[in-house]
Amino acid sequence: MKTIFISGSISINRMHEKVQSRINNVINSGFNIVVGDANGADRFIQEHLHACHADKVTVYYTGEVPRNNVGDWP
């Protein structure tokens, strides 16, 4: 199965409906999803994935623990 990496700017403070729709397509296609742990776009993407009950999600981070992991994903 293919893996999609979704990330964005830390300065983003909302997610456009078109982006939500594209993420929904990724979820519905069954792709594995990797998302960052930063505030801003990464956190909004995580919140959307969690609200959609996405389960094929991995949070990418470089510290000891992720800054954000809304769905308690690996």
All heavy atoms as TSV, in Angstrom:
chain	resi	resn	atom	element	x	y	z
A	1	MET	N	N	0.841	-1.178	0.000
A	1	MET	CA	C	0.000	0.000	0.000
A	1	MET	C	C	0.884	1.238	0.000
A	1	MET	O	O	1.926	1.267	0.640
A	1	MET	CB	C	-0.905	-0.017	1.226
A	1	MET	CG	C	-1.877	1.141	1.327
A	1	MET	SD	S	-2.974	1.470	-0.073
A	1	MET	CE	C	-3.921	-0.006	-0.161
A	2	LYS	N	N	0.452	2.257	-0.681
A	2	LYS	CA	C	1.204	3.508	-0.752
A	2	LYS	C	C	1.050	4.307	0.530
A	2	LYS	O	O	0.062	4.193	1.238
A	2	LYS	CB	C	0.723	4.346	-1.930
A	2	LYS	CG	C	1.043	3.715	-3.262
A	2	LYS	CD	C	0.676	4.611	-4.393
A	2	LYS	CE	C	1.041	3.922	-5.709
A	2	LYS	NZ	N	0.702	4.739	-6.852
A	3	THR	N	N	2.062	5.128	0.791
A	3	THR	CA	C	2.060	5.990	1.963
A	3	THR	C	C	2.073	7.447	1.503
A	3	THR	O	O	2.851	7.815	0.622
A	3	THR	CB	C	3.286	5.718	2.846
A	3	THR	OG1	O	3.227	4.353	3.275
A	3	THR	CG2	C	3.327	6.634	4.045
A	4	ILE	N	N	1.227	8.258	2.130
A	4	ILE	CA	C	1.124	9.680	1.822
A	4	ILE	C	C	1.646	10.457	3.026
A	4	ILE	O	O	1.221	10.204	4.159
A	4	ILE	CB	C	-0.348	10.091	1.561
A	4	ILE	CG1	C	-1.003	9.219	0.503
A	4	ILE	CG2	C	-0.450	11.569	1.248
A	4	ILE	CD1	C	-0.482	9.418	-0.894
A	5	PHE	N	N	2.560	11.420	2.788
A	5	PHE	CA	C	3.033	12.305	3.847
A	5	PHE	C	C	2.306	13.629	3.701
A	5	PHE	O	O	2.334	14.233	2.630
A	5	PHE	CB	C	4.545	12.520	3.750
A	5	PHE	CG	C	5.094	13.394	4.848
A	5	PHE	CD1	C	5.343	12.862	6.097
A	5	PHE	CD2	C	5.350	14.734	4.634
A	5	PHE	CE1	C	5.850	13.660	7.118
A	5	PHE	CE2	C	5.850	15.534	5.633
A	5	PHE	CZ	C	6.103	14.994	6.884
A	6	ILE	N	N	1.634	14.068	4.763
A	6	ILE	CA	C	0.884	15.323	4.741
A	6	ILE	C	C	1.464	16.229	5.819
A	6	ILE	O	O	1.574	15.836	6.977
A	6	ILE	CB	C	-0.617	15.106	5.015
A	6	ILE	CG1	C	-1.202	14.046	4.087
A	6	ILE	CG2	C	-1.367	16.423	4.874
A	6	ILE	CD1	C	-2.634	13.652	4.421
A	7	SER	N	N	1.818	17.445	5.442
A	7	SER	CA	C	2.387	18.386	6.395
A	7	SER	C	C	2.166	19.796	5.874
A	7	SER	O	O	1.725	19.992	4.740
A	7	SER	CB	C	3.877	18.109	6.574
A	7	SER	OG	O	4.399	18.893	7.620
A	8	GLY	N	N	2.466	20.775	6.688
A	8	GLY	CA	C	2.311	22.157	6.252
A	8	GLY	C	C	2.971	23.113	7.222
A	8	GLY	O	O	3.594	22.710	8.200
A	9	SER	N	N	2.744	24.368	6.967
A	9	SER	CA	C	3.385	25.431	7.717
A	9	SER	C	C	2.883	25.513	9.157
A	9	SER	O	O	1.704	25.316	9.434
A	9	SER	CB	C	3.133	26.774	7.021
A	9	SER	OG	O	3.609	27.832	7.808
A	10	ILE	N	N	3.792	25.851	10.035
A	10	ILE	CA	C	3.439	26.045	11.442
A	10	ILE	C	C	2.581	27.304	11.617
A	10	ILE	O	O	1.885	27.453	12.616
A	10	ILE	CB	C	4.721	26.098	12.299
A	10	ILE	CG1	C	4.412	25.808	13.757
A	10	ILE	CG2	C	5.449	27.406	12.139
A	10	ILE	CD1	C	5.623	25.507	14.591
A	11	SER	N	N	2.607	28.205	10.642
A	11	SER	CA	C	1.853	29.461	10.750
A	11	SER	C	C	0.391	29.328	10.314
A	11	SER	O	O	-0.380	30.266	10.463
A	11	SER	CB	C	2.541	30.559	9.931
A	11	SER	OG	O	2.500	30.235	8.553
A	12	ILE	N	N	0.008	28.169	9.797
A	12	ILE	CA	C	-1.374	27.971	9.363
A	12	ILE	C	C	-2.273	27.865	10.596
A	12	ILE	O	O	-1.962	27.152	11.548
A	12	ILE	CB	C	-1.494	26.721	8.477
A	12	ILE	CG1	C	-0.799	26.994	7.143
A	12	ILE	CG2	C	-2.941	26.311	8.273
A	12	ILE	CD1	C	-0.770	25.826	6.201
A	13	ASN	N	N	-3.410	28.602	10.561
A	13	ASN	CA	C	-4.292	28.595	11.726
A	13	ASN	C	C	-5.686	28.048	11.437
A	13	ASN	O	O	-6.573	28.123	12.277
A	13	ASN	CB	C	-4.394	29.994	12.341
A	13	ASN	CG	C	-4.905	31.018	11.361
A	13	ASN	OD1	O	-5.408	30.674	10.307
A	13	ASN	ND2	N	-4.773	32.282	11.707
A	14	ARG	N	N	-5.877	27.499	10.253
A	14	ARG	CA	C	-7.133	26.809	9.920
A	14	ARG	C	C	-6.885	25.952	8.688
A	14	ARG	O	O	-5.903	26.140	7.981
A	14	ARG	CB	C	-8.280	27.770	9.669
A	14	ARG	CG	C	-8.144	28.583	8.402
A	14	ARG	CD	C	-9.353	29.502	8.180
A	14	ARG	NE	N	-9.246	30.153	6.906
A	14	ARG	CZ	C	-9.691	29.664	5.755
A	14	ARG	NH1	N	-10.287	28.492	5.729
A	14	ARG	NH2	N	-9.555	30.313	4.620
A	15	MET	N	N	-7.794	25.006	8.429
A	15	MET	CA	C	-7.647	24.128	7.272
A	15	MET	C	C	-8.805	24.379	6.308
A	15	MET	O	O	-9.967	24.263	6.689
A	15	MET	CB	C	-7.602	22.665	7.712
A	15	MET	CG	C	-7.204	21.761	6.590
A	15	MET	SD	S	-6.744	20.066	7.067
A	15	MET	CE	C	-7.907	19.633	8.313
A	16	HIS	N	N	-8.485	24.705	5.083
A	16	HIS	CA	C	-9.471	24.991	4.045
A	16	HIS	C	C	-10.301	23.744	3.743
A	16	HIS	O	O	-9.806	22.620	3.815
A	16	HIS	CB	C	-8.748	25.462	2.779
A	16	HIS	CG	C	-9.655	26.079	1.770
A	16	HIS	ND1	N	-10.398	25.325	0.899
A	16	HIS	CD2	C	-9.931	27.377	1.507
A	16	HIS	CE1	C	-11.106	26.121	0.120
A	16	HIS	NE2	N	-10.836	27.376	0.479
A	17	GLU	N	N	-11.558	23.935	3.393
A	17	GLU	CA	C	-12.461	22.821	3.084
A	17	GLU	C	C	-11.923	21.929	1.974
A	17	GLU	O	O	-12.116	20.712	1.997
A	17	GLU	CB	C	-13.836	23.348	2.696
A	17	GLU	CG	C	-14.612	23.945	3.851
A	17	GLU	CD	C	-15.954	24.511	3.406
A	17	GLU	OE1	O	-16.445	24.140	2.314
A	17	GLU	OE2	O	-16.512	25.321	4.166
A	18	LYS	N	N	-11.259	22.521	0.972
A	18	LYS	CA	C	-10.710	21.722	-0.128
A	18	LYS	C	C	-9.615	20.782	0.374
A	18	LYS	O	O	-9.489	19.659	-0.108
A	18	LYS	CB	C	-10.164	22.623	-1.237
A	18	LYS	CG	C	-11.243	23.306	-2.027
A	18	LYS	CD	C	-10.668	24.110	-3.172
A	18	LYS	CE	C	-11.791	24.788	-3.944
A	18	LYS	NZ	N	-11.266	25.545	-5.093
A	19	VAL	N	N	-8.845	21.242	1.345
A	19	VAL	CA	C	-7.794	20.388	1.920
A	19	VAL	C	C	-8.446	19.243	2.692
A	19	VAL	O	O	-8.029	18.086	2.575
A	19	VAL	CB	C	-6.850	21.206	2.830
A	19	VAL	CG1	C	-5.852	20.302	3.537
A	19	VAL	CG2	C	-6.143	22.278	2.023
A	20	GLN	N	N	-9.483	19.550	3.463
A	20	GLN	CA	C	-10.208	18.512	4.191
A	20	GLN	C	C	-10.754	17.467	3.227
A	20	GLN	O	O	-10.668	16.267	3.478
A	20	GLN	CB	C	-11.347	19.115	5.003
A	20	GLN	CG	C	-10.889	19.976	6.143
A	20	GLN	CD	C	-12.048	20.606	6.891
A	20	GLN	OE1	O	-13.191	20.205	6.745
A	20	GLN	NE2	N	-11.740	21.602	7.701
A	21	SER	N	N	-11.306	17.915	2.105
A	21	SER	CA	C	-11.854	17.007	1.104
A	21	SER	C	C	-10.767	16.102	0.517
A	21	SER	O	O	-10.977	14.895	0.341
A	21	SER	CB	C	-12.531	17.804	0.000
A	21	SER	OG	O	-13.021	16.963	-1.002
A	22	ARG	N	N	-9.603	16.672	0.233
A	22	ARG	CA	C	-8.495	15.873	-0.312
A	22	ARG	C	C	-8.008	14.845	0.703
A	22	ARG	O	O	-7.714	13.705	0.359
A	22	ARG	CB	C	-7.321	16.773	-0.723
A	22	ARG	CG	C	-7.611	17.812	-1.787
A	22	ARG	CD	C	-7.724	17.268	-3.195
A	22	ARG	NE	N	-6.605	16.546	-3.692
A	22	ARG	CZ	C	-5.664	17.025	-4.472
A	22	ARG	NH1	N	-5.666	18.286	-4.836
A	22	ARG	NH2	N	-4.700	16.245	-4.909
A	23	ILE	N	N	-7.945	15.248	1.982
A	23	ILE	CA	C	-7.542	14.309	3.026
A	23	ILE	C	C	-8.573	13.200	3.160
A	23	ILE	O	O	-8.217	12.029	3.330
A	23	ILE	CB	C	-7.305	15.042	4.366
A	23	ILE	CG1	C	-6.074	15.941	4.251
A	23	ILE	CG2	C	-7.141	14.050	5.505
A	23	ILE	CD1	C	-5.850	16.852	5.432
A	24	ASN	N	N	-9.851	13.537	3.051
A	24	ASN	CA	C	-10.907	12.519	3.087
A	24	ASN	C	C	-10.711	11.505	1.969
A	24	ASN	O	O	-10.905	10.300	2.169
A	24	ASN	CB	C	-12.288	13.156	2.984
A	24	ASN	CG	C	-12.658	13.951	4.206
A	24	ASN	OD1	O	-12.045	13.818	5.259
A	24	ASN	ND2	N	-13.658	14.806	4.071
A	25	ASN	N	N	-10.329	11.972	0.785
A	25	ASN	CA	C	-10.071	11.071	-0.339
A	25	ASN	C	C	-8.914	10.124	-0.026
A	25	ASN	O	O	-8.964	8.939	-0.367
A	25	ASN	CB	C	-9.774	11.849	-1.620
A	25	ASN	CG	C	-10.992	12.538	-2.182
A	25	ASN	OD1	O	-12.124	12.172	-1.886
A	25	ASN	ND2	N	-10.769	13.556	-2.993
A	26	VAL	N	N	-7.875	10.647	0.628
A	26	VAL	CA	C	-6.725	9.823	1.013
A	26	VAL	C	C	-7.162	8.752	2.012
A	26	VAL	O	O	-6.816	7.573	1.877
A	26	VAL	CB	C	-5.590	10.706	1.592
A	26	VAL	CG1	C	-4.497	9.854	2.217
A	26	VAL	CG2	C	-5.020	11.615	0.518
A	27	ILE	N	N	-7.949	9.156	3.018
A	27	ILE	CA	C	-8.443	8.204	4.020
A	27	ILE	C	C	-9.292	7.126	3.351
A	27	ILE	O	O	-9.097	5.931	3.584
A	27	ILE	CB	C	-9.273	8.925	5.106
A	27	ILE	CG1	C	-8.398	9.890	5.907
A	27	ILE	CG2	C	-9.948	7.910	6.030
A	27	ILE	CD1	C	-9.192	10.851	6.778
A	28	ASN	N	N	-10.241	7.558	2.519
A	28	ASN	CA	C	-11.160	6.623	1.872
A	28	ASN	C	C	-10.468	5.696	0.883
A	28	ASN	O	O	-10.971	4.605	0.592
A	28	ASN	CB	C	-12.297	7.378	1.183
A	28	ASN	CG	C	-13.200	8.080	2.177
A	28	ASN	OD1	O	-13.324	7.657	3.314
A	28	ASN	ND2	N	-13.813	9.168	1.751
A	29	SER	N	N	-9.299	6.101	0.385
A	29	SER	CA	C	-8.532	5.261	-0.534
A	29	SER	C	C	-7.715	4.211	0.198
A	29	SER	O	O	-7.110	3.347	-0.428
A	29	SER	CB	C	-7.611	6.134	-1.394
A	29	SER	OG	O	-8.378	6.983	-2.221
A	30	GLY	N	N	-7.668	4.307	1.536
A	30	GLY	CA	C	-6.967	3.304	2.322
A	30	GLY	C	C	-5.464	3.478	2.396
A	30	GLY	O	O	-4.758	2.559	2.807
A	31	PHE	N	N	-4.958	4.648	2.008
A	31	PHE	CA	C	-3.522	4.886	2.061
A	31	PHE	C	C	-3.035	4.981	3.505
A	31	PHE	O	O	-3.771	5.404	4.402
A	31	PHE	CB	C	-3.155	6.197	1.351
A	31	PHE	CG	C	-3.371	6.174	-0.125
A	31	PHE	CD1	C	-4.312	6.997	-0.711
A	31	PHE	CD2	C	-2.629	5.338	-0.938
A	31	PHE	CE1	C	-4.513	6.990	-2.081
A	31	PHE	CE2	C	-2.817	5.320	-2.314
A	31	PHE	CZ	C	-3.760	6.148	-2.882
A	32	ASN	N	N	-1.782	4.611	3.728
A	32	ASN	CA	C	-1.120	4.903	4.986
A	32	ASN	C	C	-0.798	6.396	4.984
A	32	ASN	O	O	-0.431	6.951	3.945
A	32	ASN	CB	C	0.174	4.106	5.117
A	32	ASN	CG	C	-0.080	2.623	5.150
A	32	ASN	OD1	O	-0.931	2.140	5.873
A	32	ASN	ND2	N	0.659	1.882	4.339
A	33	ILE	N	N	-0.919	7.043	6.141
A	33	ILE	CA	C	-0.696	8.481	6.229
A	33	ILE	C	C	0.370	8.757	7.272
A	33	ILE	O	O	0.317	8.245	8.385
A	33	ILE	CB	C	-2.000	9.218	6.616
A	33	ILE	CG1	C	-3.091	8.949	5.574
A	33	ILE	CG2	C	-1.744	10.716	6.766
A	33	ILE	CD1	C	-4.474	9.400	6.005
A	34	VAL	N	N	1.350	9.576	6.903
A	34	VAL	CA	C	2.364	10.059	7.835
A	34	VAL	C	C	2.151	11.559	7.961
A	34	VAL	O	O	1.996	12.263	6.959
A	34	VAL	CB	C	3.794	9.759	7.337
A	34	VAL	CG1	C	4.836	10.362	8.273
A	34	VAL	CG2	C	4.013	8.266	7.197
A	35	VAL	N	N	2.110	12.052	9.187
A	35	VAL	CA	C	1.898	13.480	9.442
A	35	VAL	C	C	2.895	13.927	10.498
A	35	VAL	O	O	3.286	13.157	11.378
A	35	VAL	CB	C	0.432	13.753	9.888
A	35	VAL	CG1	C	0.104	13.046	11.180
A	35	VAL	CG2	C	0.143	15.234	9.982
A	36	GLY	N	N	3.308	15.193	10.419
A	36	GLY	CA	C	4.238	15.734	11.399
A	36	GLY	C	C	3.569	16.007	12.730
A	36	GLY	O	O	2.360	15.839	12.900
A	37	ASP	N	N	4.381	16.469	13.692
A	37	ASP	CA	C	3.884	16.679	15.060
A	37	ASP	C	C	3.820	18.143	15.467
A	37	ASP	O	O	3.496	18.453	16.608
A	37	ASP	CB	C	4.755	15.915	16.052
A	37	ASP	CG	C	6.126	16.545	16.238
A	37	ASP	OD1	O	6.661	17.116	15.263
A	37	ASP	OD2	O	6.672	16.470	17.352
A	38	ALA	N	N	4.107	19.052	14.561
A	38	ALA	CA	C	4.174	20.473	14.917
A	38	ALA	C	C	2.781	21.075	15.112
A	38	ALA	O	O	1.767	20.503	14.711
A	38	ALA	CB	C	4.918	21.247	13.826
A	39	ASN	N	N	2.762	22.245	15.736
A	39	ASN	CA	C	1.527	23.020	15.786
A	39	ASN	C	C	1.246	23.544	14.379
A	39	ASN	O	O	2.025	23.334	13.465
A	39	ASN	CB	C	1.665	24.169	16.786
A	39	ASN	CG	C	1.703	23.672	18.212
A	39	ASN	OD1	O	0.916	22.829	18.598
A	39	ASN	ND2	N	2.647	24.180	18.991
A	40	GLY	N	N	0.146	24.206	14.192
A	40	GLY	CA	C	-0.198	24.721	12.876
A	40	GLY	C	C	-0.833	23.641	12.032
A	40	GLY	O	O	-1.699	22.890	12.497
A	41	ALA	N	N	-0.401	23.536	10.778
A	41	ALA	CA	C	-1.020	22.609	9.828
A	41	ALA	C	C	-0.987	21.159	10.317
A	41	ALA	O	O	-1.990	20.452	10.202
A	41	ALA	CB	C	-0.344	22.714	8.469
A	42	ASP	N	N	0.139	20.725	10.856
A	42	ASP	CA	C	0.246	19.333	11.312
A	42	ASP	C	C	-0.834	19.011	12.347
A	42	ASP	O	O	-1.502	17.984	12.274
A	42	ASP	CB	C	1.620	19.043	11.916
A	42	ASP	CG	C	2.746	19.053	10.897
A	42	ASP	OD1	O	2.460	19.123	9.682
A	42	ASP	OD2	O	3.913	18.993	11.323
A	43	ARG	N	N	-1.006	19.910	13.310
A	43	ARG	CA	C	-2.012	19.668	14.349
A	43	ARG	C	C	-3.425	19.682	13.770
A	43	ARG	O	O	-4.255	18.836	14.106
A	43	ARG	CB	C	-1.906	20.684	15.476
A	43	ARG	CG	C	-2.758	20.257	16.685
A	43	ARG	CD	C	-2.835	21.304	17.751
A	43	ARG	NE	N	-3.722	22.351	17.261
A	43	ARG	CZ	C	-3.486	23.652	17.388
A	43	ARG	NH1	N	-2.411	24.079	17.989
A	43	ARG	NH2	N	-4.320	24.537	16.911
A	44	PHE	N	N	-3.715	20.613	12.861
A	44	PHE	CA	C	-5.041	20.649	12.244
A	44	PHE	C	C	-5.306	19.391	11.423
A	44	PHE	O	O	-6.413	18.852	11.423
A	44	PHE	CB	C	-5.217	21.900	11.374
A	44	PHE	CG	C	-5.379	23.155	12.175
A	44	PHE	CD1	C	-4.427	24.144	12.122
A	44	PHE	CD2	C	-6.478	23.337	13.005
A	44	PHE	CE1	C	-4.566	25.303	12.863
A	44	PHE	CE2	C	-6.628	24.489	13.751
A	44	PHE	CZ	C	-5.665	25.478	13.679
A	45	ILE	N	N	-4.288	18.918	10.723
A	45	ILE	CA	C	-4.422	17.679	9.955
A	45	ILE	C	C	-4.686	16.511	10.905
A	45	ILE	O	O	-5.581	15.694	10.658
A	45	ILE	CB	C	-3.155	17.433	9.104
A	45	ILE	CG1	C	-3.051	18.503	8.011
A	45	ILE	CG2	C	-3.164	16.031	8.506
A	45	ILE	CD1	C	-1.675	18.608	7.381
A	46	GLN	N	N	-3.938	16.437	11.996
A	46	GLN	CA	C	-4.160	15.371	12.978
A	46	GLN	C	C	-5.585	15.425	13.537
A	46	GLN	O	O	-6.239	14.391	13.670
A	46	GLN	CB	C	-3.171	15.489	14.137
A	46	GLN	CG	C	-1.774	15.042	13.809
A	46	GLN	CD	C	-0.920	14.973	15.061
A	46	GLN	OE1	O	-1.408	14.784	16.165
A	46	GLN	NE2	N	0.387	15.124	14.873
A	47	GLU	N	N	-6.067	16.619	13.858
A	47	GLU	CA	C	-7.422	16.753	14.391
A	47	GLU	C	C	-8.453	16.261	13.389
A	47	GLU	O	O	-9.417	15.581	13.752
A	47	GLU	CB	C	-7.697	18.205	14.788
A	47	GLU	CG	C	-6.926	18.633	16.023
A	47	GLU	CD	C	-7.031	20.115	16.329
A	47	GLU	OE1	O	-7.628	20.875	15.524
A	47	GLU	OE2	O	-6.511	20.528	17.381
A	48	HIS	N	N	-8.246	16.579	12.114
A	48	HIS	CA	C	-9.174	16.127	11.077
A	48	HIS	C	C	-9.114	14.603	10.919
A	48	HIS	O	O	-10.149	13.944	10.838
A	48	HIS	CB	C	-8.883	16.820	9.747
A	48	HIS	CG	C	-9.861	16.479	8.685
A	48	HIS	ND1	N	-11.150	16.955	8.685
A	48	HIS	CD2	C	-9.755	15.670	7.598
A	48	HIS	CE1	C	-11.809	16.459	7.642
A	48	HIS	NE2	N	-10.968	15.684	6.965
A	49	LEU	N	N	-7.914	14.054	10.899
A	49	LEU	CA	C	-7.762	12.603	10.788
A	49	LEU	C	C	-8.442	11.895	11.959
A	49	LEU	O	O	-9.124	10.885	11.775
A	49	LEU	CB	C	-6.275	12.223	10.735
A	49	LEU	CG	C	-5.517	12.639	9.478
A	49	LEU	CD1	C	-4.012	12.482	9.693
A	49	LEU	CD2	C	-5.988	11.850	8.272
A	50	HIS	N	N	-8.271	12.443	13.153
A	50	HIS	CA	C	-8.886	11.853	14.340
A	50	HIS	C	C	-10.414	11.927	14.254
A	50	HIS	O	O	-11.106	10.946	14.557
A	50	HIS	CB	C	-8.378	12.566	15.588
A	50	HIS	CG	C	-8.867	11.975	16.865
A	50	HIS	ND1	N	-8.555	10.698	17.265
A	50	HIS	CD2	C	-9.650	12.490	17.841
A	50	HIS	CE1	C	-9.130	10.453	18.430
A	50	HIS	NE2	N	-9.805	11.525	18.797
A	51	ALA	N	N	-10.942	13.071	13.815
A	51	ALA	CA	C	-12.397	13.236	13.687
A	51	ALA	C	C	-12.977	12.269	12.658
A	51	ALA	O	O	-14.132	11.851	12.784
A	51	ALA	CB	C	-12.725	14.676	13.301
A	52	CYS	N	N	-12.168	11.901	11.668
A	52	CYS	CA	C	-12.608	10.956	10.626
A	52	CYS	C	C	-12.323	9.502	11.008
A	52	CYS	O	O	-12.527	8.601	10.198
A	52	CYS	CB	C	-11.909	11.284	9.309
A	52	CYS	SG	S	-12.415	12.854	8.597
A	53	HIS	N	N	-11.806	9.287	12.215
A	53	HIS	CA	C	-11.483	7.942	12.707
A	53	HIS	C	C	-10.458	7.230	11.825
A	53	HIS	O	O	-10.522	6.009	11.652
A	53	HIS	CB	C	-12.739	7.085	12.866
A	53	HIS	CG	C	-13.790	7.727	13.712
A	53	HIS	ND1	N	-13.678	7.837	15.075
A	53	HIS	CD2	C	-14.961	8.333	13.384
A	53	HIS	CE1	C	-14.738	8.463	15.554
A	53	HIS	NE2	N	-15.534	8.784	14.558
A	54	ALA	N	N	-9.518	8.005	11.269
A	54	ALA	CA	C	-8.452	7.413	10.456
A	54	ALA	C	C	-7.565	6.551	11.362
A	54	ALA	O	O	-7.213	6.961	12.472
A	54	ALA	CB	C	-7.631	8.510	9.790
A	55	ASP	N	N	-7.236	5.363	10.887
A	55	ASP	CA	C	-6.436	4.468	11.719
A	55	ASP	C	C	-5.084	4.104	11.114
A	55	ASP	O	O	-4.241	3.528	11.790
A	55	ASP	CB	C	-7.217	3.201	12.043
A	55	ASP	CG	C	-7.650	2.421	10.812
A	55	ASP	OD1	O	-7.475	2.918	9.697
A	55	ASP	OD2	O	-8.168	1.304	10.983
A	56	LYS	N	N	-4.857	4.456	9.869
A	56	LYS	CA	C	-3.575	4.135	9.224
A	56	LYS	C	C	-2.667	5.360	9.257
A	56	LYS	O	O	-2.187	5.836	8.231
A	56	LYS	CB	C	-3.810	3.677	7.785
A	56	LYS	CG	C	-4.581	2.381	7.685
A	56	LYS	CD	C	-4.742	1.979	6.243
A	56	LYS	CE	C	-5.476	0.654	6.152
A	56	LYS	NZ	N	-5.640	0.243	4.758
A	57	VAL	N	N	-2.453	5.892	10.466
A	57	VAL	CA	C	-1.719	7.140	10.652
A	57	VAL	C	C	-0.475	6.888	11.487
A	57	VAL	O	O	-0.510	6.157	12.477
A	57	VAL	CB	C	-2.609	8.195	11.359
A	57	VAL	CG1	C	-1.846	9.497	11.579
A	57	VAL	CG2	C	-3.891	8.439	10.567
A	58	THR	N	N	0.620	7.508	11.088
A	58	THR	CA	C	1.854	7.518	11.861
A	58	THR	C	C	2.272	8.967	12.042
A	58	THR	O	O	2.258	9.742	11.084
A	58	THR	CB	C	2.981	6.752	11.138
A	58	THR	OG1	O	2.550	5.396	10.934
A	58	THR	CG2	C	4.271	6.757	11.937
A	59	VAL	N	N	2.637	9.347	13.274
A	59	VAL	CA	C	3.110	10.701	13.547
A	59	VAL	C	C	4.633	10.702	13.488
A	59	VAL	O	O	5.295	9.938	14.196
A	59	VAL	CB	C	2.619	11.189	14.926
A	59	VAL	CG1	C	3.203	12.559	15.245
A	59	VAL	CG2	C	1.095	11.242	14.958
A	60	TYR	N	N	5.171	11.558	12.618
A	60	TYR	CA	C	6.618	11.680	12.445
A	60	TYR	C	C	7.126	12.783	13.367
A	60	TYR	O	O	6.600	13.889	13.363
A	60	TYR	CB	C	6.936	12.020	10.987
A	60	TYR	CG	C	8.403	12.211	10.731
A	60	TYR	CD1	C	9.222	11.119	10.518
A	60	TYR	CD2	C	8.965	13.489	10.709
A	60	TYR	CE1	C	10.582	11.288	10.293
A	60	TYR	CE2	C	10.317	13.663	10.483
A	60	TYR	CZ	C	11.119	12.564	10.281
A	60	TYR	OH	O	12.454	12.731	10.061
A	61	TYR	N	N	8.151	12.473	14.171
A	61	TYR	CA	C	8.743	13.478	15.050
A	61	TYR	C	C	10.209	13.160	15.254
A	61	TYR	O	O	10.652	12.039	15.004
A	61	TYR	CB	C	8.004	13.539	16.399
A	61	TYR	CG	C	8.073	12.275	17.213
A	61	TYR	CD1	C	9.011	12.139	18.231
A	61	TYR	CD2	C	7.214	11.211	16.962
A	61	TYR	CE1	C	9.078	10.975	18.981
A	61	TYR	CE2	C	7.277	10.052	17.720
A	61	TYR	CZ	C	8.210	9.939	18.723
A	61	TYR	OH	O	8.283	8.794	19.464
A	62	THR	N	N	10.966	14.159	15.724
A	62	THR	CA	C	12.405	13.959	15.888
A	62	THR	C	C	12.873	14.052	17.329
A	62	THR	O	O	13.989	13.696	17.626
A	62	THR	CB	C	13.198	14.983	15.052
A	62	THR	OG1	O	12.838	16.302	15.475
A	62	THR	CG2	C	12.919	14.808	13.570
A	63	GLY	N	N	12.046	14.521	18.232
A	63	GLY	CA	C	12.432	14.614	19.637
A	63	GLY	C	C	12.185	13.301	20.359
A	63	GLY	O	O	12.004	12.248	19.743
A	64	GLU	N	N	12.173	13.372	21.684
A	64	GLU	CA	C	11.918	12.169	22.477
A	64	GLU	C	C	10.456	11.752	22.436
A	64	GLU	O	O	10.139	10.567	22.497
A	64	GLU	CB	C	12.374	12.392	23.918
A	64	GLU	CG	C	13.880	12.491	24.050
A	64	GLU	CD	C	14.322	12.584	25.486
A	64	GLU	OE1	O	13.629	12.039	26.365
A	64	GLU	OE2	O	15.365	13.205	25.731
A	65	VAL	N	N	9.565	12.733	22.392
A	65	VAL	CA	C	8.120	12.480	22.299
A	65	VAL	C	C	7.528	13.489	21.329
A	65	VAL	O	O	8.036	14.591	21.180
A	65	VAL	CB	C	7.413	12.588	23.679
A	65	VAL	CG1	C	7.906	11.526	24.636
A	65	VAL	CG2	C	7.586	13.965	24.276
A	66	PRO	N	N	6.428	13.128	20.649
A	66	PRO	CA	C	5.808	14.080	19.729
A	66	PRO	C	C	5.178	15.256	20.477
A	66	PRO	O	O	4.657	15.087	21.583
A	66	PRO	CB	C	4.750	13.258	19.013
A	66	PRO	CG	C	4.538	12.040	19.827
A	66	PRO	CD	C	5.761	11.834	20.650
A	67	ARG	N	N	5.249	16.429	19.859
A	67	ARG	CA	C	4.621	17.624	20.445
A	67	ARG	C	C	3.103	17.503	20.384
A	67	ARG	O	O	2.398	17.948	21.282
A	67	ARG	CB	C	5.073	18.879	19.705
A	67	ARG	CG	C	6.563	19.169	19.904
A	67	ARG	CD	C	7.030	20.269	19.001
A	67	ARG	NE	N	7.174	19.710	17.640
A	67	ARG	CZ	C	7.689	20.369	16.618
A	67	ARG	NH1	N	8.058	21.639	16.767
A	67	ARG	NH2	N	7.809	19.803	15.454
A	68	ASN	N	N	2.607	16.922	19.308
A	68	ASN	CA	C	1.170	16.700	19.126
A	68	ASN	C	C	0.966	15.302	18.577
A	68	ASN	O	O	1.639	14.906	17.626
A	68	ASN	CB	C	0.578	17.725	18.133
A	68	ASN	CG	C	0.600	19.126	18.666
A	68	ASN	OD1	O	-0.165	19.471	19.553
A	68	ASN	ND2	N	1.474	19.967	18.117
A	69	ASN	N	N	0.035	14.573	19.186
A	69	ASN	CA	C	-0.364	13.267	18.684
A	69	ASN	C	C	-1.828	13.069	19.109
A	69	ASN	O	O	-2.125	12.363	20.067
A	69	ASN	CB	C	0.529	12.153	19.206
A	69	ASN	CG	C	0.232	10.811	18.551
A	69	ASN	OD1	O	-0.788	10.638	17.887
A	69	ASN	ND2	N	1.118	9.868	18.740
A	70	VAL	N	N	-2.713	13.737	18.389
A	70	VAL	CA	C	-4.127	13.828	18.742
A	70	VAL	C	C	-4.779	12.451	18.842
A	70	VAL	O	O	-5.585	12.203	19.729
A	70	VAL	CB	C	-4.864	14.721	17.718
A	70	VAL	CG1	C	-6.358	14.724	17.976
A	70	VAL	CG2	C	-4.311	16.138	17.749
A	71	GLY	N	N	-4.422	11.538	17.946
A	71	GLY	CA	C	-5.048	10.224	17.909
A	71	GLY	C	C	-4.279	9.138	18.633
A	71	GLY	O	O	-4.622	7.976	18.536
A	72	ASP	N	N	-3.219	9.510	19.346
A	72	ASP	CA	C	-2.371	8.540	20.034
A	72	ASP	C	C	-1.904	7.441	19.083
A	72	ASP	O	O	-1.922	6.259	19.401
A	72	ASP	CB	C	-3.101	7.950	21.246
A	72	ASP	CG	C	-2.144	7.273	22.216
A	72	ASP	OD1	O	-0.975	7.697	22.305
A	72	ASP	OD2	O	-2.551	6.291	22.853
A	73	TRP	N	N	-1.497	7.869	17.876
A	73	TRP	CA	C	-1.001	6.953	16.857
A	73	TRP	C	C	0.463	6.631	17.097
A	73	TRP	O	O	1.146	7.341	17.835
A	73	TRP	CB	C	-1.156	7.577	15.464
A	73	TRP	CG	C	-2.554	7.890	15.057
A	73	TRP	CD1	C	-3.552	6.987	14.795
A	73	TRP	CD2	C	-3.143	9.168	14.855
A	73	TRP	NE1	N	-4.706	7.641	14.435
A	73	TRP	CE2	C	-4.487	8.987	14.464
A	73	TRP	CE3	C	-2.663	10.476	14.960
A	73	TRP	CZ2	C	-5.336	10.046	14.174
A	73	TRP	CZ3	C	-3.516	11.525	14.674
A	73	TRP	CH2	C	-4.825	11.304	14.296
A	74	PRO	N	N	0.962	5.585	16.449
A	74	PRO	CA	C	2.401	5.292	16.578
A	74	PRO	C	C	3.261	6.353	15.890
A	74	PRO	O	O	2.766	7.085	15.060
A	74	PRO	CB	C	2.557	3.930	15.876
A	74	PRO	CG	C	1.326	3.725	15.069
A	74	PRO	CD	C	0.268	4.625	15.627
